[in-house]
């Protein structure tokens, strides 16, 4: 896509359920480093032209023209003039009264469109309002908030809306029950064992649902990560192991840093997004490989992802299922649990490596080439 913000923000948007067309047509190209971020607020007065990207920790007010991107990491963004590229805000509201020739994104803040947007519009965790004068040439996507579209507002692309309230009400009680469910021993009643098995299936179903949503809304990102996993398995495994080893030290460094402390929730959300994309990529690769071995027709990415995820958790499901067979069942159950955890953990490590190498599937991993050894002249 046109937006050139950091790949971390793009990954969060991807995990939040944006429309697949918005990602299939475009490629991310925002890259900024810590030294590019300005502290405080930023204002472009009317009649003035700013020919650089705007990346600040405070608010952004554009009454003139910005020939670049406008990004706020913790404040609101208001565009009354013109922005030639993209507009994004994390933790702040976005108001568009003028013209934005790129995409508009908001995480954790409300969005109001009363002007013109040539690209896509997406909001996570905030309400979106389209005024009568609003015109969006691309897609409109919102997750975790309400969409209010006034009569006269124009949206030329698709409108995708996902309500997280229902999922939260469904899965939170199940997660709490699983957490406090008593350990299943030999003297526990079969009904309690059956209850534990059903709760485990619900838990796996929740994870499977997230992988299915990724396959449904972001097939391009998923395909890129899966292709990296298939073409360079060991490199992806090494990168995934490195990601896991660095997770805790990075969080500790952020916790002792004044600038990093407020970003810890965002980092955790980013890591969860990477985990779900990693599982989806492994599931897709495994499902296609299974169909290839069985000489079956190649299914759609959604079907292959579902098939692969079922294979990933098959040993863990069998372990729960055969535990009701008494002492012998308990012995085999332990063996199946060990094998299942090894398979699941290995898939997660390799998947995380593929996600890191492809930057959340936003671009193909670099292909390593080796020059042939020089052949000494004869004689």
VOPAGU-2260 file (C-alpha; in pm, 1 decimal, decimal comma):
REM VOPAGU-2260
SITE   aa  ch    i         X         Y         Z
SITE  UNK   A    0       0,0       0,0       0,0
SITE  UNK   A    1     102,1     362,6     -30,4
SITE  UNK   A    2     148,0     411,2     339,5
SITE  UNK   A    3     512,1     421,9     441,1
SITE  UNK   A    4     474,9     390,1     815,5
SITE  UNK   A    5     669,2     133,1    1015,5
SITE  UNK   A    6     591,4    -230,0     947,8
SITE  UNK   A    7     485,9    -268,7    1309,2
SITE  UNK   A    8     183,4     -44,3    1262,2
SITE  UNK   A    9      98,8    -224,5     940,0
SITE  UNK   A   10     109,3    -556,7    1120,2
SITE  UNK   A   11    -132,2    -436,3    1385,1
SITE  UNK   A   12    -369,9    -314,9    1120,3
SITE  UNK   A   13    -343,8    -646,4     943,6
SITE  UNK   A   14    -425,8    -846,2    1253,7
SITE  UNK   A   15    -723,3    -629,0    1326,3
SITE  UNK   A   16    -929,7    -746,1    1031,2
SITE  UNK   A   17    -895,8    -498,1     748,9
SITE  UNK   A   18   -1027,2    -583,7     404,9
SITE  UNK   A   19    -816,8    -819,9     195,9
SITE  UNK   A   20    -832,1    -604,8    -117,9
SITE  UNK   A   21    -667,1    -314,9      60,0
SITE  UNK   A   22    -365,3    -534,4     124,5
SITE  UNK   A   23    -365,4    -736,9    -195,2
SITE  UNK   A   24    -322,1    -429,0    -414,7
SITE  UNK   A   25     -56,2    -242,3    -221,7
SITE  UNK   A   26     281,1    -274,8     -57,1
SITE  UNK   A   27     399,9     -99,3     260,9
SITE  UNK   A   28     674,7     151,8     217,0
SITE  UNK   A   29     688,3     361,6     534,4
SITE  UNK   A   30    1011,4     329,9     730,4
SITE  UNK   A   31    1112,7     563,9    1007,9
SITE  UNK   A   32    1356,8     533,2    1294,6
SITE  UNK   A   33    1364,0     676,2    1644,5
SITE  UNK   A   34    1561,9     981,4    1534,9
SITE  UNK   A   35    1287,0    1067,3    1286,0
SITE  UNK   A   36    1027,9    1112,2    1562,2
SITE  UNK   A   37     970,0    1468,2    1681,2
SITE  UNK   A   38     862,2    1531,3    2039,3
SITE  UNK   A   39     558,3    1746,5    2103,5
SITE  UNK   A   40     297,2    1887,8    1869,2
SITE  UNK   A   41     335,3    1985,7    1504,9
SITE  UNK   A   42     141,8    2247,0    1307,4
SITE  UNK   A   43     150,4    2329,6     936,0
SITE  UNK   A   44     -12,5    2674,5     899,3
SITE  UNK   A   45    -243,9    2759,8     614,2
SITE  UNK   A   46     -60,5    2850,9     296,8
SITE  UNK   A   47     263,5    2673,2     394,2
SITE  UNK   A   48     401,4    2352,6     237,2
SITE  UNK   A   49     596,4    2091,9     439,4
SITE  UNK   A   50     795,2    1864,2     208,3
SITE  UNK   A   51     885,9    1588,8     458,2
SITE  UNK   A   52     715,6    1317,4     655,9
SITE  UNK   A   53     565,1    1426,1     987,9
SITE  UNK   A   54     620,6    1178,1    1272,6
SITE  UNK   A   55     553,7    1320,9    1620,0
SITE  UNK   A   56     464,4    1207,0    1972,2
SITE  UNK   A   57     200,7    1477,8    2012,9
SITE  UNK   A   58     -77,8    1618,5    1802,0
SITE  UNK   A   59     -64,9    1705,1    1431,1
SITE  UNK   A   60    -260,7    1992,9    1277,6
SITE  UNK   A   61    -239,0    2043,2     901,4
SITE  UNK   A   62    -400,8    2361,3     771,7
SITE  UNK   A   63    -158,2    2387,3     481,4
SITE  UNK   A   64       0,7    2112,6     268,9
SITE  UNK   A   65     218,5    1817,0     368,7
SITE  UNK   A   66     403,1    1636,0      89,8
SITE  UNK   A   67     458,6    1317,7     287,5
SITE  UNK   A   68     301,2    1115,3     567,9
SITE  UNK   A   69     145,1    1241,9     890,1
SITE  UNK   A   70     189,5    1006,8    1185,4
SITE  UNK   A   71     115,2    1067,9    1551,8
SITE  UNK   A   72     238,0     825,2    1816,3
SITE  UNK   A   73       6,1     919,4    2099,9
SITE  UNK   A   74    -188,7    1224,9    1986,8
SITE  UNK   A   75    -468,3    1334,2    1752,9
SITE  UNK   A   76    -426,6    1420,1    1385,0
SITE  UNK   A   77    -639,1    1688,0    1219,4
SITE  UNK   A   78    -617,7    1760,0     847,5
SITE  UNK   A   79    -790,6    2072,5     725,0
SITE  UNK   A   80    -558,2    2114,5     428,9
SITE  UNK   A   81    -391,5    1854,0     205,3
SITE  UNK   A   82    -169,7    1551,1     277,8
SITE  UNK   A   83     -10,9    1387,9     -26,2
SITE  UNK   A   84      49,6    1046,0     134,4
SITE  UNK   A   85     -92,9     876,8     443,6
SITE  UNK   A   86    -232,2     974,4     781,6
SITE  UNK   A   87    -209,5     754,9    1092,4
SITE  UNK   A   88    -260,4     796,6    1467,0
SITE  UNK   A   89    -193,9     556,3    1752,7
SITE  UNK   A   90    -382,1     645,1    2068,4
SITE  UNK   A   91    -540,3     958,5    1925,9
SITE  UNK   A   92    -834,7    1071,3    1719,2
SITE  UNK   A   93    -818,3    1140,6    1345,4
SITE  UNK   A   94   -1020,8    1417,8    1184,3
SITE  UNK   A   95   -1015,9    1471,8     807,1
SITE  UNK   A   96   -1180,3    1790,8     686,4
SITE  UNK   A   97    -949,7    1839,9     389,6
SITE  UNK   A   98    -789,4    1605,5     135,9
SITE  UNK   A   99    -574,7    1296,6     198,5
SITE  UNK   A  100    -433,4    1131,8    -111,7
SITE  UNK   A  101    -322,5     816,3      70,2
SITE  UNK   A  102    -465,5     593,8     344,6
SITE  UNK   A  103    -603,4     696,4     682,8
SITE  UNK   A  104    -560,2     472,8     990,3
SITE  UNK   A  105    -638,2     508,0    1360,2
SITE  UNK   A  106    -562,6     275,0    1651,5
SITE  UNK   A  107    -734,2     340,4    1982,6
SITE  UNK   A  108    -899,3     664,6    1879,0
SITE  UNK   A  109   -1213,6     792,4    1712,8
SITE  UNK   A  110   -1215,7     888,1    1345,6
SITE  UNK   A  111   -1419,6    1154,1    1167,6
SITE  UNK   A  112   -1413,7    1192,1     788,9
SITE  UNK   A  113   -1567,6    1507,1     648,9
SITE  UNK   A  114   -1334,1    1548,8     352,1
SITE  UNK   A  115   -1183,3    1339,1      75,6
SITE  UNK   A  116    -963,2    1026,7     111,3
SITE  UNK   A  117    -819,3     869,1    -202,1
SITE  UNK   A  118    -700,4     550,7     -27,6
SITE  UNK   A  119    -837,4     315,5     238,2
SITE  UNK   A  120    -976,5     411,9     578,5
SITE  UNK   A  121    -930,6     182,3     879,2
SITE  UNK   A  122    -998,2     211,9    1250,7
SITE  UNK   A  123    -916,9     -20,7    1541,8
SITE  UNK   A  124   -1070,1      23,8    1885,0
SITE  UNK   A  125   -1254,1     344,9    1805,6
SITE  UNK   A  126   -1572,7     471,2    1646,4
SITE  UNK   A  127   -1578,1     600,8    1289,4
SITE  UNK   A  128   -1803,9     875,3    1158,9
SITE  UNK   A  129   -1852,0     957,3     790,2
SITE  UNK   A  130   -2006,4    1300,8     745,1
SITE  UNK   A  131   -2231,5    1386,4     447,4
SITE  UNK   A  132   -1938,3    1549,7     264,9
SITE  UNK   A  133   -1710,1    1247,1     316,8
SITE  UNK   A  134   -1572,2    1072,8       9,1
SITE  UNK   A  135   -1357,0     756,8      38,2
SITE  UNK   A  136   -1219,9     612,9    -284,7
SITE  UNK   A  137   -1090,4     292,5    -120,9
SITE  UNK   A  138   -1218,6      48,9     141,1
SITE  UNK   A  139   -1351,8     126,7     488,0
SITE  UNK   A  140   -1261,8    -113,3     769,8
SITE  UNK   A  141   -1342,5     -88,8    1139,8
SITE  UNK   A  142   -1287,9    -328,1    1426,8
SITE  UNK   A  143   -1388,6    -284,5    1788,0
SITE  UNK   A  144   -1596,2      26,4    1722,6
SITE  UNK   A  145   -1913,4     157,2    1562,7
SITE  UNK   A  146   -1949,0     296,7    1211,5
SITE  UNK   A  147   -2180,9     592,8    1158,5
SITE  UNK   A  148   -2234,8     680,7     794,4
SITE  UNK   A  149   -2439,5     989,6     722,1
SITE  UNK   A  150   -2662,5    1017,4     421,6
SITE  UNK   A  151   -2460,0    1149,6     131,6
SITE  UNK   A  152   -2129,1    1000,5     243,0
SITE  UNK   A  153   -1958,2     816,3     -45,4
SITE  UNK   A  154   -1755,6     494,8     -14,1
SITE  UNK   A  155   -1640,4     348,9    -345,9
SITE  UNK   A  156   -1476,3      38,2    -198,0
SITE  UNK   A  157   -1591,4    -232,2      43,0
SITE  UNK   A  158   -1707,1    -172,6     400,2
SITE  UNK   A  159   -1583,0    -426,7     656,4
SITE  UNK   A  160   -1694,7    -411,3    1017,9
SITE  UNK   A  161   -1614,6    -655,7    1298,5
SITE  UNK   A  162   -1760,4    -637,6    1649,2
SITE  UNK   A  163   -1521,7    -776,1    1914,9
SITE  UNK   A  164   -1777,6    -754,3    2193,6
SITE  UNK   A  165   -1940,5   -1085,9    2104,4
SITE  UNK   A  166   -1608,1   -1269,2    2086,2
SITE  UNK   A  167   -1502,0   -1121,8    2420,0
SITE  UNK   A  168   -1825,9   -1228,9    2587,7
SITE  UNK   A  169   -1791,7   -1579,5    2445,3
SITE  UNK   A  170   -1424,9   -1657,6    2505,9
SITE  UNK   A  171   -1343,3   -1480,1    2832,2
SITE  UNK   A  172   -1570,9   -1700,6    3047,9
SITE  UNK   A  173   -1435,7   -2009,8    2874,0
SITE  UNK   A  174   -1077,4   -1900,3    2935,4
SITE  UNK   A  175   -1149,2   -1841,9    3304,3
SITE  UNK   A  176   -1309,7   -2183,4    3336,2
SITE  UNK   A  177   -1012,1   -2348,3    3171,0
SITE  UNK   A  178    -776,6   -2166,0    3404,1
SITE  UNK   A  179    -950,5   -2283,2    3719,4
SITE  UNK   A  180   -1061,0   -2622,2    3594,7
SITE  UNK   A  181    -942,5   -2889,3    3847,4
SITE  UNK   A  182    -674,8   -3131,9    3737,1
SITE  UNK   A  183    -822,2   -3448,2    3588,7
SITE  UNK   A  184    -717,2   -3750,6    3788,4
SITE  UNK   A  185    -816,6   -4112,4    3770,4
SITE  UNK   A  186   -1099,1   -4070,9    4025,1
SITE  UNK   A  187   -1251,7   -3769,2    3855,9
SITE  UNK   A  188   -1594,7   -3841,2    3711,1
SITE  UNK   A  189   -1627,8   -3901,5    3336,3
SITE  UNK   A  190   -1860,4   -3601,1    3315,8
SITE  UNK   A  191   -1589,2   -3372,3    3445,0
SITE  UNK   A  192   -1342,8   -3524,7    3199,8
SITE  UNK   A  193   -1590,1   -3464,9    2917,5
SITE  UNK   A  194   -1637,3   -3107,4    3035,3
SITE  UNK   A  195   -1262,9   -3049,4    3030,4
SITE  UNK   A  196   -1240,3   -3196,1    2680,3
SITE  UNK   A  197   -1517,7   -2970,1    2553,3
SITE  UNK   A  198   -1354,0   -2663,1    2709,2
SITE  UNK   A  199   -1024,5   -2757,3    2545,6
SITE  UNK   A  200   -1199,2   -2784,2    2208,8
SITE  UNK   A  201   -1349,3   -2438,8    2260,9
SITE  UNK   A  202   -1004,2   -2299,8    2341,1
SITE  UNK   A  203    -855,4   -2455,6    2027,8
SITE  UNK   A  204   -1154,5   -2334,5    1830,6
SITE  UNK   A  205   -1083,9   -1976,6    1939,8
SITE  UNK   A  206    -725,9   -1996,3    1815,6
SITE  UNK   A  207    -843,1   -2164,1    1496,4
SITE  UNK   A  208   -1094,5   -1885,8    1443,3
SITE  UNK   A  209    -818,3   -1625,2    1458,7
SITE  UNK   A  210    -609,2   -1813,5    1200,9
SITE  UNK   A  211    -916,1   -1842,5     978,4
SITE  UNK   A  212    -978,3   -1466,8    1001,1
SITE  UNK   A  213    -620,2   -1403,1     895,2
SITE  UNK   A  214    -660,5   -1636,5     596,8
SITE  UNK   A  215    -990,5   -1472,6     507,1
SITE  UNK   A  216    -894,4   -1107,2     534,7
SITE  UNK   A  217    -521,9   -1114,8     459,6
SITE  UNK   A  218    -438,6   -1392,2     214,4
SITE  UNK   A  219    -148,7   -1198,3      61,7
SITE  UNK   A  220      32,7   -1149,4     393,3
SITE  UNK   A  221     -37,0   -1509,5     485,0
SITE  UNK   A  222      87,8   -1640,9     150,4
SITE  UNK   A  223     410,2   -1442,3     179,3
SITE  UNK   A  224     486,4   -1573,3     528,6
SITE  UNK   A  225     400,1   -1931,1     429,7
SITE  UNK   A  226     619,8   -1908,0     118,8
SITE  UNK   A  227     914,3   -1798,4     333,4
SITE  UNK   A  228     851,3   -2087,2     570,5
SITE  UNK   A  229     844,8   -2339,3     287,0
SITE  UNK   A  230    1144,5   -2204,2      94,5
SITE  UNK   A  231    1381,5   -2142,2     386,8
SITE  UNK   A  232    1264,1   -2359,6     676,2
SITE  UNK   A  233    1582,9   -2364,8     882,7
SITE  UNK   A  234    1647,7   -1994,9     845,0
SITE  UNK   A  235    1294,0   -1922,7     960,3
SITE  UNK   A  236    1345,6   -2156,2    1256,2
SITE  UNK   A  237    1661,2   -1973,6    1361,2
SITE  UNK   A  238    1494,0   -1635,7    1328,1
SITE  UNK   A  239    1196,2   -1758,0    1530,8
SITE  UNK   A  240    1419,4   -1887,2    1810,3
SITE  UNK   A  241    1595,3   -1550,5    1817,2
SITE  UNK   A  242    1262,4   -1368,3    1839,5
SITE  UNK   A  243    1153,5   -1578,8    2137,5
SITE  UNK   A  244    1486,9   -1534,2    2317,1
SITE  UNK   A  245    1478,2   -1156,2    2270,0
SITE  UNK   A  246    1114,8   -1106,4    2372,8
SITE  UNK   A  247    1166,9   -1082,8    2749,0
SITE  UNK   A  248    1490,3    -874,7    2733,0
SITE  UNK   A  249    1324,9    -627,6    2495,9
SITE  UNK   A  250    1022,2    -591,0    2726,0
SITE  UNK   A  251    1253,9    -536,3    3023,5
SITE  UNK   A  252    1445,8    -266,2    2835,7
SITE  UNK   A  253    1118,1     -98,3    2743,1
SITE  UNK   A  254    1001,9    -113,7    3105,8
SITE  UNK   A  255    1310,2      73,1    3232,0
SITE  UNK   A  256    1291,7     330,8    2953,1
SITE  UNK   A  257    1080,8     644,5    2984,6
SITE  UNK   A  258     990,4     640,6    2615,5
SITE  UNK   A  259     947,1     264,2    2598,6
SITE  UNK   A  260     719,2     215,3    2899,8
SITE  UNK   A  261     402,3     353,4    2733,8
SITE  UNK   A  262     468,2     131,3    2430,1
SITE  UNK   A  263     465,1    -196,7    2624,8
SITE  UNK   A  264      90,9    -263,2    2564,4
SITE  UNK   A  265     146,3    -196,3    2194,6
SITE  UNK   A  266     444,9    -432,5    2191,5
SITE  UNK   A  267     240,3    -707,1    2358,1
SITE  UNK   A  268     -39,4    -659,5    2107,0
SITE  UNK   A  269     214,5    -674,2    1827,0
SITE  UNK   A  270     360,4    -997,6    1964,0
SITE  UNK   A  271      14,7   -1156,7    1987,4
SITE  UNK   A  272     -51,2   -1054,4    1627,4
SITE  UNK   A  273     276,9   -1216,8    1524,5
SITE  UNK   A  274     185,1   -1539,8    1706,0
SITE  UNK   A  275    -150,3   -1570,3    1529,1
SITE  UNK   A  276       2,3   -1494,6    1188,9
SITE  UNK   A  277     279,1   -1747,9    1260,5
SITE  UNK   A  278      26,9   -2020,7    1343,4
SITE  UNK   A  279    -176,5   -1934,5    1034,0
SITE  UNK   A  280     132,1   -1949,4     808,5
SITE  UNK   A  281     236,9   -2288,3     949,5
SITE  UNK   A  282    -117,3   -2417,2     915,6
SITE  UNK   A  283    -135,7   -2305,6     553,1
SITE  UNK   A  284     198,8   -2467,3     465,3
SITE  UNK   A  285     111,4   -2788,5     649,5
SITE  UNK   A  286    -233,7   -2811,2     491,3
SITE  UNK   A  287     -95,4   -2772,4     140,6
SITE  UNK   A  288     180,6   -3022,7     209,4
SITE  UNK   A  289     -73,5   -3275,2     335,3
SITE  UNK   A  290    -282,8   -3234,6      19,7
SITE  UNK   A  291      29,3   -3272,7    -193,2
SITE  UNK   A  292     131,5   -3596,8     -21,4
SITE  UNK   A  293    -221,0   -3735,9     -43,0
SITE  UNK   A  294    -249,3   -3627,3    -410,4
SITE  UNK   A  295    -553,9   -3418,3    -327,5
SITE  UNK   A  296    -664,2   -3103,1    -511,2
SITE  UNK   A  297    -502,9   -2789,3    -372,8
SITE  UNK   A  298    -767,0   -2618,0    -154,6
SITE  UNK   A  299    -823,2   -2247,6    -101,5
SITE  UNK   A  300    -597,1   -2069,3     150,6
SITE  UNK   A  301    -880,4   -2066,1     403,2
SITE  UNK   A  302    -947,6   -2439,8     368,8
SITE  UNK   A  303    -577,5   -2526,5     371,0
SITE  UNK   A  304    -524,3   -2315,9     683,6
SITE  UNK   A  305    -810,0   -2488,2     863,7
SITE  UNK   A  306    -684,0   -2831,1     760,8
SITE  UNK   A  307    -329,0   -2752,0     867,3
SITE  UNK   A  308    -436,8   -2614,7    1205,3
SITE  UNK   A  309    -639,2   -2929,6    1270,4
SITE  UNK   A  310    -326,6   -3134,2    1199,8
SITE  UNK   A  311    -118,4   -2913,6    1431,3
SITE  UNK   A  312    -343,3   -2973,2    1730,2
SITE  UNK   A  313    -438,1   -3331,3    1645,2
SITE  UNK   A  314    -196,7   -3491,1    1894,6
SITE  UNK   A  315    -312,0   -3262,3    2175,6
SITE  UNK   A  316    -677,5   -3336,4    2098,6
SITE  UNK   A  317    -606,7   -3710,3    2093,8
SITE  UNK   A  318    -426,5   -3680,3    2427,7
SITE  UNK   A  319    -736,4   -3527,9    2583,7
SITE  UNK   A  320    -962,3   -3779,1    2417,0
SITE  UNK   A  321    -784,7   -4101,3    2519,3
SITE  UNK   A  322    -728,0   -3990,8    2878,2
SITE  UNK   A  323   -1067,2   -4133,0    2970,4
SITE  UNK   A  324    -934,0   -4485,6    2905,1
SITE  UNK   A  325    -789,0   -4526,2    3255,7
SITE  UNK   A  326    -425,4   -4596,4    3344,5
SITE  UNK   A  327    -326,9   -4715,9    2995,7
SITE  UNK   A  328    -498,4   -4417,2    2843,3
SITE  UNK   A  329    -315,5   -4186,6    3083,5
SITE  UNK   A  330      21,8   -4330,0    2975,4
SITE  UNK   A  331     -52,3   -4280,7    2606,9
SITE  UNK   A  332    -204,3   -3941,5    2683,5
SITE  UNK   A  333     123,7   -3819,7    2831,6
SITE  UNK   A  334     313,5   -3940,9    2526,1
SITE  UNK   A  335      70,5   -3768,0    2291,5
SITE  UNK   A  336      93,5   -3447,7    2494,1
SITE  UNK   A  337     473,7   -3442,5    2465,9
SITE  UNK   A  338     464,4   -3507,7    2091,6
SITE  UNK   A  339     186,0   -3255,4    2041,7
SITE  UNK   A  340     368,4   -2983,7    2235,1
SITE  UNK   A  341     688,3   -3045,7    2039,1
SITE  UNK   A  342     502,4   -3016,4    1707,7
SITE  UNK   A  343     304,4   -2710,9    1813,8
SITE  UNK   A  344     606,4   -2532,5    1963,8
SITE  UNK   A  345     821,7   -2607,1    1661,0
SITE  UNK   A  346     554,5   -2475,8    1426,9
SITE  UNK   A  347     521,3   -2160,4    1635,6
SITE  UNK   A  348     898,1   -2097,7    1635,4
SITE  UNK   A  349     932,1   -2147,1    1259,9
SITE  UNK   A  350     622,1   -1938,3    1195,8
SITE  UNK   A  351     750,3   -1651,1    1408,6
SITE  UNK   A  352    1073,7   -1660,0    1211,3
SITE  UNK   A  353     883,7   -1640,9     882,6
SITE  UNK   A  354     675,6   -1351,2    1014,1
SITE  UNK   A  355     989,6   -1164,7    1121,8
SITE  UNK   A  356    1174,9   -1228,3     795,7
SITE  UNK   A  357     880,5   -1109,3     585,2
SITE  UNK   A  358     783,3    -825,3     819,2
SITE  UNK   A  359     441,3    -966,3     890,8
SITE  UNK   A  360     405,1   -1087,7     534,6
SITE  UNK   A  361     432,6    -736,0     394,0
SITE  UNK   A  362     722,5    -824,6     167,0
SITE  UNK   A  363     903,6   -1135,0      50,2
SITE  UNK   A  364    1208,9   -1245,4     246,4
SITE  UNK   A  365    1545,2   -1178,6      86,3
SITE  UNK   A  366    1667,3   -1474,2    -113,6
SITE  UNK   A  367    2018,0   -1584,8     -25,7
SITE  UNK   A  368    2243,6   -1651,5    -320,3
SITE  UNK   A  369    2582,1   -1814,0    -318,6
SITE  UNK   A  370    2845,9   -1751,3    -583,5
SITE  UNK   A  371    2992,1   -2069,0    -728,6
SITE  UNK   A  372    3343,6   -2155,2    -621,1
SITE  UNK   A  373    3613,3   -2048,7    -864,5
SITE  UNK   A  374    3751,9   -2334,4   -1068,3
SITE  UNK   A  375    4131,8   -2329,1   -1091,0
SITE  UNK   A  376    4271,6   -2330,0   -1445,1
SITE  UNK   A  377    4379,3   -2664,3   -1582,6
SITE  UNK   A  378    4748,7   -2746,6   -1599,0
